[in-house]
Amino acid sequence: MSTETRTYRLKKRAEDMAETRRRITEAAVELHGSVGPAHTTISAVAERAGVQRHTVYRHFPTEEDLFAACSSHYTAENPLPDLSAWRAIDDPGERLATALDELFAYFERTEQMWTRVYRDLDVPVVQTTMRSMAAYFDEVVTVLARGRRRRRALTAALRHGTSFETWRSLVHEGGLSRAQGAELVSALVEAAGPPAG
C-alpha cells in the first residue's frame, strides 16, 4: 500500500469517526432537550444517532464524557450573552436594561432545554455542568452591581432577577412580555441598590 493511499485511509477514518461523534453528540442534545438528561438513555442516543450502543461507549466511555460533549456543543450553538459588552456600558441602568433584554432573549431561545435541565438537577452530571453556569451568573451579578449601593440586597435582587426561573415565572408563566418582565426586574434592582451618587 502506498503512503498516499495509507494517508487517505487514515484521513477518511478520522473524518468518519468525527462524523459519528458529532451524530452521537447531537442525538444526546436533542434527547436532553426533549425528554431531559434524567430520561436520556445510551440506547436512545444510539438509536437516534444510527449507531450501536458500543459505538457510543467507544466515543464516550462515561456518562460524564457524553454530557460534557453535549454541553459544549449546545453552548457553542447557543452562546450565553457576552459580558464584555455589558462591562463597556458605564450607566448602571442602561447596563442592566441591556443585560436583561439579552438574557431574557437567551432564555426564550433556550427555554425547552433549560426547563428539562432544571427539572433534572438531581442528576449528578447535570450538577457538575451547572457549576460552570453558576460561575457565569456570579460574574453577571458582579458586572451589573458595579456603580450601585447596598450590596447585600442588591446581590439578592440581581441573582433573582437574572435567573432562568425568574424569567420563566414572569414571562412564560406570568404572561408578561420580555420588556415587561425586564422592567419589573429593573424596578426590583433599582429599589435594592440604586446607582451610587
Protein Blocks (a to p, Z undefined) as FASTA:
>chain_A
ZZklmmmmmmmmmmmmmmmmmmmmmmmmmmmmmnopklmcfklmmmmnopafklmmmmmm
bfklmmmmmmmmmmmmmccddfklmmmpmblmlmmmmmmmmmmmmmmmmmmmmmmmmmmm
mpmklmmmmmmmmmmmmmmmmmmmgopahkllmmmmmmmmmpmklmmmmmmmnopafklm
mmmmmmmmmmmogcdZZ
